[in-house]
Amino acid sequence: MIAFRLGTRRSRLALTQSGQIADALRAAGHDVELVEIVTEGDTNRAALETIGGTGVFASALRRALRAGDIDLAVHSLKDLPTAPEAGLVIAATPVREDVRDVLVARDGLTLGELPSGARIGTGSPRREAQLVALGLGVEIVPIRGNVETRLALVDTGELDAVVLARAGLLRLGLADRATEVLDPIQVLPAAGQGALALECRADDSAVCEVLAALDDPETQACVTAERTVLALLEAGCTAPVGVLAEVVEGVTALDLSVRAFVGTRDGALQLRRSVTGPADDPVGVGTRLAALLLADGAAQARVERGFGAPASPTTPSGGTTTLDPPGEGQLAATAEPATRPGMLAQTTAIDESEKTT
Ligand SMILES: NCc1[nH]cc(CCC(=O)O)c1CC(=O)O
């Protein structure tokens, strides 16, 4: 029996997610105390990519872990930087929730039914780039805030629609607010979307072992492939990159089918590629896909704020406020497209579309 101190952010979504993990641990006979921690992502209302992009939600929790104030942090995996954190380890990724984005629009409207010029709120360059790529002629309005705040922007008529992760709505019991579930063919989710990451100190073997029992190997394989792509593109969780891995039946064994979108928010770059390879080699499959994307110009998207390059502290965008330059989370990935010998023979690359403009 372990008496866990579980660190959590204070949003209703974070508390719900942490509560689910606490329940699972209690069901296994452990004690769990929730410790609420305020992160920079919660207190700073600026656009995420201007306040450091990756890591703004995670860093306070990680500091508490390292200090021994908590034994376990529950993160939304998609908010977690891909760079490994010294002394800490992701001990488990439990079964993933629905990976897809949804539209929440006024009057029950779908994307296709929104009039041109409709105002769609999102703070995500990934969602913006893909919505622009759909060519609907909608206006993207930068927003921040928790799920409830974003839904309220539609309720009050300030916006025609917002795009959110279905996982968050499901966990909050708000899934019926969606007016359309967006097919990944149209809008690919963020790497790790819908998955939770249970993080602990690497030397805390008792905790690591208990958490490992909550891991789902299929989720683990998928998110590993997705995060490999993100890391090799030197992208962060606020980059205009959508990527989704799914386990599919292969010829003789299970395969991972991984699709990615890399774009720019003005729609000038729209790159879609996919790769299929052995499910027991998620890093290899993700590496192959990243190499394809980089060979076809994905690095062009790096000039975008939030994509590898540090944000300029002097360029406010839209209605968002600019504050301090980013402190952490810029990846030092080795972006060599490491195509391993033998891997090409096992993988199939399918070009879904060419750059469209
Ligand atoms: N960046 C905020 C965030 N982090 C995780 C979720 C939803 C749950 C998930 O994707 O796991 C959300 C809200 C959203 O994108 O709508």
The ligand as a Gaussian input file, in Angstrom:
#p B3LYP/6-31G(d) Opt

LIG

0 1
 N       -4.514000      22.329000     -24.375000
 C       -5.588000      22.219000     -23.438000
 C       -6.074000      20.826000     -23.325000
 N       -5.257000      19.844000     -22.895000
 C       -5.960000      18.656000     -22.947000
 C       -7.249000      18.936000     -23.393000
 C       -8.333000      17.979000     -23.613000
 C       -8.075000      16.560000     -23.222000
 C       -7.089000      15.863000     -24.112000
 O       -6.892000      16.201000     -25.275000
 O       -6.491000      14.886000     -23.610000
 C       -7.332000      20.309000     -23.621000
 C       -8.515000      21.056000     -24.073000
 C       -8.744000      21.067000     -25.566000
 O       -7.806000      20.973000     -26.363000
 O       -9.912000      21.213000     -25.964000

